[in-house]
């Protein structure tokens, strides 16, 4: 189904709601969360893979697009909150650094061979970071305006908490080819009040 249009789904229609690799395309977070909570029965859960947005989120980068044949969906949302930063501080510190390092040295054409020095130098000039260093203390404050300028949205922790509580989340997934952590690979949610 189109998760941006759940109005036609009856109340309490499912025990488990699963969203896989799609939450970064939510157009209106509060509307989606409201309907998702409504359609889950008491005692039910939501399992979401991708509520975090992209792996580059702490580096203020939501570039990318899902491509499903003739349909393309732009990455427009990501999720981060102080609880995540407290639970997984190493992820916040390492994501910008590993992203930049991987951008400079990963050879996508031939993963077994290092990039030549001239290609590294070219990438160093092209991918130079702009703006302040991202830290645990300033991550959320830096994300909000950066995402807004790019036409993206940060789903705030307070927004999520109105509809769901987090039962479990796993942030340990490491994408070896690019040297990046995915901050919220998997999140299990319980509807508030059910």
KOLMARZA-194647 format. One line per field, with one value per residue: x, y, z of N, C-alpha, C in turn; residue number from 1; residue in one letter. Coordinates in pm, 1 decimal, decimal comma, m for minus. Layout:
! KOLMARZA-194647
n_east = c(X/...)
n_north = c(Y/...)
n_up = c(Z/...)
ca_east = c(X/...)
ca_north = c(Y/...)
ca_up = c(Z/...)
c_east = c(X/...)
c_north = c(Y/...)
c_up = c(Z/...)
pos = c(NUM/...)
code = c(A/...)
This chain:
! KOLMARZA-194647
n_east = c(83,9/24,6/197,6/175,1/m88,4/m306,1/m567,1/m789,1/m764,9/m910,5/m982,7/m773,8/m682,8/m469,1/m226,3/48,1/246,9/451,9/714,4/938,2/1238,1/1134,4/1051,9/1190,0/1070,8/841,3/586,1/437,6/495,4/350,6/88,8/120,9/209,5/m10,5/m214,1/m88,3/m75,9/m349,2/m440,1/m328,9/m392,6/m482,9/m206,3/m54,2/229,1/468,4/708,3/986,4/1205,0/1424,7/1337,1/1512,7/1602,5/1870,6/2204,3/2381,9/2270,1/2346,6/2553,4/2426,7/2317,2/2096,6/2093,1/1989,0/1780,5/1508,7/1460,3/1225,4/1176,4/973,3/903,1/1012,8/1132,5/1204,2/1439,4/1319,3/1278,4/1416,4/1506,8/1595,6/1695,3/1752,9/1776,3/1868,2/2121,7/2238,4/2230,5/2381,5/2645,5/2891,7/2823,4/2728,1/2956,6/3129,0/3012,4/3019,3/3301,3/3372,4/3218,1/3331,6/3591,9/3544,0/3428,3/3647,7/3831,4/3714,6/3685,3/3456,0/3428,7/3607,0/3628,4/3836,2/4071,7/4281,2/4207,8/4362,3/4622,7/4577,4/4300,7/4211,5/4299,3/4147,0/3887,7/3913,7/3917,3/3665,6/3476,5/3501,5/3425,6/3163,9/3074,3/3005,0/3176,3/3026,4/2897,1/2817,2/2687,9/2590,3/2450,8/2164,0/2072,0/2217,9/2125,5/1854,1/1819,3/1981,5/1865,6/1616,4/1681,0/1745,0/1502,5/1417,8/1303,0/1322,8/1213,5/1092,5/1175,3/977,8/748,0/722,1/686,2/428,6/267,0/385,8/583,2/924,4/1024,4/1244,6/1557,2/1803,6/2123,9/2354,6/2438,1/2675,6/2789,1/3000,1/3125,6/3113,4/3198,3/3025,0/2798,2/2459,3/2233,9/1971,2/1892,6/1693,4/1381,0/1154,9/821,8/564,9/224,9/105,7/m97,8/m227,7)
n_north = c(m120,0/235,6/409,4/672,5/725,6/616,2/634,2/481,7/236,4/20,1/81,4/m68,0/m287,5/m459,4/m678,0/m658,3/m413,8/m363,0/m183,6/m157,5/m27,0/225,3/440,7/675,7/815,0/933,7/1169,8/1331,3/1327,2/1323,8/1268,0/1015,1/863,1/886,5/748,8/498,3/419,1/405,3/188,3/m37,2/m310,9/m341,2/m430,8/m484,4/m431,8/m218,3/m267,2/m123,2/m57,5/163,5/405,4/590,7/728,8/806,2/660,7/867,4/1060,2/1190,1/1341,5/1536,7/1475,7/1382,1/1278,7/1102,1/841,9/620,5/371,0/219,5/56,0/221,8/407,0/658,1/746,1/1009,3/1058,6/1198,9/1228,9/1191,9/1043,1/1129,2/1148,8/1274,5/1047,8/843,4/947,2/939,5/663,2/549,2/679,8/654,4/606,5/849,2/1006,5/875,4/855,7/1091,2/1105,0/848,3/842,8/1044,6/948,2/707,9/810,1/925,1/714,4/471,7/247,3/224,1/110,9/m99,2/m285,2/m420,1/m288,0/m10,7/343,9/558,7/802,6/1050,1/1045,5/1037,8/1287,3/1451,0/1388,7/1477,0/1754,8/1793,7/1685,0/1824,9/1905,4/2121,2/2378,3/2349,6/2122,1/1810,3/1705,2/1511,7/1689,8/1896,5/1782,1/1741,7/2009,2/2106,2/1950,3/2018,4/2289,1/2243,6/2027,3/2140,7/2352,1/2203,1/2110,8/1890,3/1683,1/1658,7/1410,4/1462,4/1350,5/1404,0/1411,7/1145,0/1022,2/1089,5/907,1/650,1/426,5/340,3/15,5/m139,6/m94,6/m126,8/m36,7/m122,2/m191,1/m214,6/m84,3/m220,4/m175,8/100,5/194,7/285,7/346,5/254,0/445,3/378,4/95,3/m91,7/m69,9/m130,1/m70,1/29,6/103,7/399,5/389,2/150,4)
n_up = c(0,0/m36,0/185,7/245,4/223,7/403,0/476,3/397,5/520,2/753,7/1105,8/1352,1/1194,3/1170,1/1325,2/1317,7/1179,7/909,6/780,0/530,9/427,6/346,1/498,1/480,9/283,6/372,4/353,7/528,1/847,3/1098,8/1015,2/893,3/1119,1/1286,2/1143,7/1123,0/1392,4/1442,9/1284,2/1394,3/1605,3/1959,4/2160,6/1941,9/1715,1/1546,4/1297,8/1176,5/919,4/841,3/942,2/1024,4/799,6/585,2/586,3/605,4/759,9/1016,2/915,0/787,2/538,7/302,4/51,8/m239,6/m386,1/m408,2/m653,3/m832,9/m1088,4/m1305,3/m1120,5/m902,0/m582,5/m376,6/m112,9/174,0/448,0/779,0/1094,0/1420,8/1760,0/2098,0/2262,3/2094,5/2031,5/2284,2/2337,8/2132,0/2100,1/1970,7/1706,2/1611,4/1629,6/1452,3/1199,6/1018,5/980,2/880,8/653,8/495,7/469,6/331,4/99,1/m16,4/m61,5/m150,3/m414,8/m641,1/m890,4/m895,7/m638,3/m518,6/m557,1/m471,5/m493,4/m735,5/m670,0/m793,7/m839,1/m575,4/m486,7/m651,6/m560,7/m298,1/m327,3/m440,2/m261,5/m25,0/310,9/424,0/654,7/1017,8/1245,4/1314,8/1615,4/1915,2/2081,9/1919,3/1712,3/1652,2/1650,2/1438,9/1230,1/1182,7/1053,3/827,6/691,4/641,6/467,5/245,5/168,2/307,1/586,1/940,4/1144,9/1448,0/1782,1/1971,7/1817,8/1725,6/1975,0/2051,2/1928,3/1922,4/2123,9/2164,9/2148,5/2088,7/1932,3/1685,3/1614,3/1502,4/1247,5/993,6/698,7/496,8/244,8/194,4/433,7/641,0/912,6/960,6/1117,6/1227,2/1170,3/1232,1/1390,1/1651,4/1738,2/1970,3/1971,6/2126,8/2411,4/2350,9)
ca_east = c(0,0/90,0/196,8/138,3/m233,8/m361,5/m700,8/m890,3/m743,9/m998,2/m922,4/m729,2/m687,9/m354,3/m150,3/185,8/267,3/592,0/757,8/1076,4/1309,9/1045,7/1012,6/1255,7/988,0/718,0/564,7/385,2/525,4/243,1/m25,1/153,8/214,1/m148,0/m283,3/m21,8/m122,7/m492,1/m470,9/m272,2/m478,1/m420,3/m103,7/21,8/355,6/517,1/849,7/1024,8/1343,4/1448,1/1281,4/1625,4/1647,2/1990,6/2319,8/2456,7/2188,1/2418,0/2639,4/2334,6/2314,3/1987,0/2093,8/1955,7/1646,9/1470,7/1421,7/1150,1/1129,5/936,8/868,6/1124,5/1093,2/1314,0/1455,7/1277,2/1271,3/1502,9/1466,9/1702,6/1653,0/1858,5/1790,7/1956,4/2257,3/2289,1/2247,9/2481,3/2727,7/2997,5/2772,4/2720,0/3092,6/3205,3/2948,5/3078,4/3439,4/3380,7/3160,2/3429,7/3702,7/3500,2/3409,5/3778,4/3917,5/3647,3/3686,0/3330,1/3443,2/3683,2/3640,1/3958,2/4190,3/4272,1/4201,6/4489,9/4643,9/4515,2/4156,3/4189,9/4316,2/4029,6/3774,3/3938,4/3875,0/3523,3/3391,8/3541,0/3312,6/3126,3/3001,3/3068,9/3194,0/2909,0/2930,8/2700,2/2619,2/2523,3/2399,8/2024,2/2059,4/2275,4/2045,9/1725,0/1824,0/2044,0/1764,2/1512,3/1731,9/1745,8/1366,5/1399,3/1240,6/1363,9/1102,1/1137,2/1143,1/850,6/641,3/708,5/640,5/284,0/196,4/452,5/700,8/1027,1/1048,6/1377,4/1618,2/1938,0/2198,6/2487,4/2466,8/2788,0/2793,2/3144,9/3177,1/3129,1/3250,8/2927,1/2696,5/2321,7/2195,8/1851,6/1861,2/1569,9/1313,1/1026,9/741,3/437,3/134,5/75,6/m234,5/m288,9)
ca_north = c(0,0/365,2/443,2/813,1/736,1/503,1/670,6/380,6/115,3/23,1/85,3/m194,4/m386,7/m550,6/m701,9/m615,1/m326,7/m369,3/m91,3/m190,3/60,0/323,7/549,4/801,1/881,5/983,3/1310,3/1402,3/1231,5/1312,9/1201,0/873,1/801,0/881,7/638,0/373,1/385,4/375,0/61,0/m149,0/m357,1/m340,4/m533,7/m497,8/m359,8/m177,6/m294,4/m26,8/m60,3/282,9/525,8/681,6/795,1/750,6/641,3/992,0/1160,7/1277,8/1431,2/1630,2/1437,9/1291,8/1259,6/968,1/817,5/483,1/356,3/94,6/54,2/353,6/496,1/699,8/811,5/1086,3/1055,0/1329,5/1236,1/1110,0/1049,7/1125,1/1212,5/1269,5/911,7/771,8/1000,7/888,7/517,6/510,6/799,4/625,9/615,5/991,3/1057,3/813,4/857,8/1188,9/1072,1/730,5/876,5/1118,4/860,5/615,5/887,0/953,1/600,9/353,8/234,1/157,9/35,9/m220,8/m276,0/m484,3/m206,8/124,7/453,3/622,7/925,7/1164,3/1038,2/1078,2/1433,0/1509,2/1374,3/1562,0/1889,9/1797,3/1646,3/1894,2/1934,9/2258,5/2399,0/2311,0/1980,9/1752,0/1637,5/1466,1/1804,0/1986,7/1705,8/1772,1/2151,0/2125,9/1879,7/2082,6/2389,6/2190,3/1949,9/2234,0/2422,6/2108,9/2063,9/1763,0/1698,5/1577,4/1364,8/1486,6/1248,5/1438,4/1374,0/999,8/981,8/1109,5/795,5/522,7/416,4/253,9/m106,6/m191,5/m47,4/m178,7/59,3/m177,3/m236,7/m144,3/m109,2/m228,7/m122,4/244,9/229,9/369,3/287,7/297,3/474,6/307,4/m9,8/m160,7/m13,7/m192,5/32,4/m7,6/218,8/460,0/370,4/25,6)
ca_up = c(0,0/m28,0/327,8/258,8/206,0/477,6/525,0/365,5/599,3/872,4/1238,5/1412,4/1086,8/1166,7/1447,5/1294,6/1063,6/869,7/674,5/497,9/334,1/284,8/587,9/443,5/182,9/434,8/319,1/645,1/953,7/1198,2/952,6/881,3/1251,3/1336,0/1077,4/1159,0/1526,6/1433,9/1218,6/1470,8/1715,0/2092,6/2174,9/1817,8/1704,2/1414,4/1274,8/1073,7/872,2/762,0/1003,0/1040,3/677,9/524,7/672,5/615,4/827,5/1108,3/838,8/721,9/398,0/266,6/m92,9/m284,0/m436,7/m438,5/m793,0/m852,5/m1226,9/m1357,2/m1009,6/m819,0/m458,9/m320,0/31,9/223,5/594,5/863,2/1234,4/1519,8/1884,8/2199,7/2314,9/2003,1/2047,8/2411,8/2330,6/2031,6/2075,2/1875,0/1569,4/1574,3/1610,0/1344,5/1067,5/925,8/947,5/793,9/524,2/417,4/436,7/227,1/m23,4/m75,4/m94,7/m203,8/m559,3/m673,6/m1014,6/m867,9/m493,0/m471,1/m586,6/m417,4/m589,6/m765,6/m594,0/m860,5/m814,2/m436,6/m479,6/m717,4/m469,2/m180,9/m363,6/m473,5/m149,8/97,5/398,9/449,3/778,2/1144,3/1276,8/1377,8/1739,9/1989,8/2142,2/1824,0/1598,1/1619,6/1617,1/1305,7/1129,7/1152,8/946,0/706,5/620,9/596,2/348,0/133,5/143,2/377,8/716,8/1053,0/1228,3/1585,0/1880,4/2035,8/1725,3/1733,5/2108,4/2061,7/1865,7/1945,4/2210,0/2107,0/2224,9/2058,4/1809,0/1663,0/1534,6/1483,9/1111,2/932,2/554,2/481,3/119,0/204,4/564,2/708,8/997,8/942,2/1255,5/1273,4/1073,9/1265,0/1506,5/1686,1/1803,2/2028,3/1967,5/2255,3/2458,7/2302,6)
c_east = c(86,4/85,1/174,1/m12,0/m300,7/m503,7/m803,9/m873,7/m829,8/m919,3/m887,1/m735,2/m571,7/m290,3/m8,6/190,0/416,2/616,4/905,7/1130,9/1218,9/1019,0/1081,1/1181,5/855,1/702,6/513,6/394,5/408,8/122,4/0,2/147,4/74,4/m223,8/m220,7/m67,0/m268,2/m518,0/m411,8/m363,9/m407,4/m324,9/m18,8/148,5/377,9/665,6/892,8/1173,2/1361,3/1390,5/1387,5/1652,5/1774,0/2104,8/2395,3/2383,7/2264,5/2515,6/2556,9/2321,3/2200,6/1979,6/2051,1/1810,8/1626,1/1426,6/1356,5/1092,3/1100,4/902,8/993,1/1071,9/1212,0/1319,4/1419,2/1272,7/1380,3/1459,7/1590,5/1651,3/1764,2/1881,4/1884,1/2101,1/2319,5/2318,1/2363,2/2574,2/2838,7/2952,1/2770,9/2859,0/3155,0/3141,5/3008,1/3219,9/3448,7/3321,1/3261,6/3546,3/3664,3/3482,3/3542,1/3848,4/3847,7/3646,2/3561,3/3341,1/3514,8/3716,5/3767,2/4083,5/4174,5/4260,3/4341,0/4500,3/4577,9/4363,5/4124,6/4199,8/4196,0/3907,7/3789,8/3890,5/3723,5/3435,0/3429,9/3419,3/3291,7/3058,2/3073,1/3085,8/3070,3/2953,3/2802,5/2619,8/2539,8/2453,6/2258,0/2006,7/2116,1/2190,2/1922,7/1734,8/1884,0/1943,5/1656,0/1556,0/1728,0/1606,4/1337,2/1340,2/1304,3/1239,3/1149,9/1094,3/1010,0/732,2/616,1/644,9/491,3/206,6/254,6/560,4/797,2/1049,4/1192,9/1428,4/1762,1/2010,6/2336,9/2523,9/2576,1/2795,1/2939,1/3196,8/3205,3/3180,3/3156,4/2838,4/2560,6/2264,4/2073,8/1815,2/1725,1/1511,4/1180,6/949,7/611,4/346,9/102,2/m72,9/m301,6/m221,4)
c_north = c(123,6/410,3/591,9/834,9/614,7/528,8/560,2/251,3/123,4/30,7/m55,8/m310,6/m486,5/m564,0/m647,7/m531,3/m326,4/m268,9/m116,3/m95,6/161,7/445,6/680,9/872,9/930,3/1132,6/1393,0/1307,0/1213,4/1240,0/1051,0/803,7/787,5/764,0/503,4/327,5/338,8/234,2/m60,1/m182,2/m343,3/m457,8/m551,6/m413,6/m313,7/m209,3/m212,5/m38,6/63,6/409,8/632,9/765,5/728,6/738,5/771,5/1096,5/1247,0/1372,0/1528,9/1601,9/1339,2/1275,1/1118,3/953,7/667,6/477,6/219,0/93,7/195,1/453,2/529,6/772,7/879,0/1069,5/1191,7/1340,2/1152,8/1131,8/1043,0/1195,6/1200,8/1130,1/829,9/816,4/949,3/738,6/475,8/628,1/776,0/636,9/760,6/1046,3/1003,5/831,3/963,6/1151,2/953,9/759,0/947,8/1030,2/766,4/687,5/908,3/828,7/481,6/357,5/154,4/72,5/m97,1/m221,5/m341,3/m402,2/m67,2/227,9/508,3/754,3/1045,8/1164,3/1078,1/1229,6/1504,2/1502,8/1463,7/1704,1/1896,8/1775,5/1715,2/1932,7/2084,2/2265,6/2344,1/2160,7/1929,4/1671,7/1587,1/1585,2/1886,0/1915,7/1746,7/1917,5/2181,1/2062,4/1958,2/2186,0/2336,5/2110,5/2041,0/2307,8/2333,3/2057,0/1929,7/1790,5/1605,9/1541,1/1370,6/1373,8/1274,3/1399,6/1223,6/958,0/1003,9/987,2/658,6/536,5/317,1/135,3/m153,5/m123,4/m94,9/m85,1/7,3/m217,5/m152,0/m183,0/m104,1/m164,1/26,7/288,9/315,1/286,4/340,2/321,5/398,7/199,1/m71,6/m100,0/m86,5/m95,5/m24,8/114,6/270,5/434,5/243,0/m94,7)
c_up = c(0,0/117,6/351,9/239,7/270,4/526,4/503,6/446,4/725,0/1003,0/1284,8/1313,0/1091,4/1304,5/1437,2/1167,7/1032,3/758,5/650,2/392,6/266,9/369,1/553,9/330,4/240,2/404,9/436,1/763,8/1050,8/1140,5/938,2/1016,5/1311,2/1275,7/1112,8/1297,0/1522,6/1381,2/1291,1/1588,1/1849,2/2109,0/2051,0/1818,7/1560,3/1407,9/1154,4/1044,2/785,9/820,3/1019,9/917,0/627,5/624,0/695,6/698,0/926,5/1039,3/756,2/573,6/374,8/115,6/m126,4/m322,5/m452,7/m584,7/m810,2/m993,6/m1275,0/m1246,9/m928,1/m696,2/m393,9/m168,9/87,0/375,4/659,2/1007,5/1322,7/1644,4/1988,0/2256,1/2225,7/2021,8/2177,1/2406,1/2240,8/2000,0/1972,8/1731,4/1523,4/1547,8/1482,8/1207,4/976,5/884,2/852,6/657,8/436,7/376,7/323,6/94,6/m94,1/m128,4/m158,3/m356,4/m599,5/m799,5/m992,1/m718,8/m439,5/m490,2/m526,0/m530,1/m614,8/m689,0/m660,8/m841,8/m670,0/m422,3/m540,9/m625,2/m345,7/m208,3/m380,2/m351,9/m17,8/180,0/413,9/585,3/900,3/1157,1/1349,5/1499,9/1805,3/2040,2/2041,5/1708,6/1559,2/1578,5/1479,5/1197,1/1086,4/1040,5/816,1/623,8/564,8/469,9/224,4/100,0/207,1/515,3/819,1/1131,5/1372,7/1678,6/1948,6/1948,2/1732,7/1865,6/2130,0/2015,1/1900,9/2051,4/2145,6/2200,1/2209,5/1933,0/1803,0/1567,9/1499,7/1343,3/1047,8/784,9/510,5/353,3/129,1/341,1/645,5/800,5/955,2/1081,1/1306,8/1174,2/1102,7/1392,0/1527,1/1774,0/1858,0/2026,4/2107,7/2290,2/2412,6/2365,8)
pos = c(1/2/3/4/5/6/7/8/9/10/11/12/13/14/15/16/17/18/19/20/21/22/23/24/25/26/27/28/29/30/31/32/33/34/35/36/37/38/39/40/41/42/43/44/45/46/47/48/49/50/51/52/53/54/55/56/57/58/59/60/61/62/63/64/65/66/67/68/69/70/71/72/73/74/75/76/77/78/79/80/81/82/83/84/85/86/87/88/89/90/91/92/93/94/95/96/97/98/99/100/101/102/103/104/105/106/107/108/109/110/111/112/113/114/115/116/117/118/119/120/121/122/123/124/125/126/127/128/129/130/131/132/133/134/135/136/137/138/139/140/141/142/143/144/145/146/147/148/149/150/151/152/153/154/155/156/157/158/159/160/161/162/163/164/165/166/167/168/169/170/171/172/173/174/175/176/177/178/179/180/181/182/183/184/185/186/187/188/189/190/191/192/193/194)
code = c(X/X/X/X/X/X/X/X/X/X/X/X/X/X/X/X/X/X/X/X/X/X/X/X/X/X/X/X/X/X/X/X/X/X/X/X/X/X/X/X/X/X/X/X/X/X/X/X/X/X/X/X/X/X/X/X/X/X/X/X/X/X/X/X/X/X/X/X/X/X/X/X/X/X/X/X/X/X/X/X/X/X/X/X/X/X/X/X/X/X/X/X/X/X/X/X/X/X/X/X/X/X/X/X/X/X/X/X/X/X/X/X/X/X/X/X/X/X/X/X/X/X/X/X/X/X/X/X/X/X/X/X/X/X/X/X/X/X/X/X/X/X/X/X/X/X/X/X/X/X/X/X/X/X/X/X/X/X/X/X/X/X/X/X/X/X/X/X/X/X/X/X/X/X/X/X/X/X/X/X/X/X/X/X/X/X/X/X/X/X/X/X/X/X)
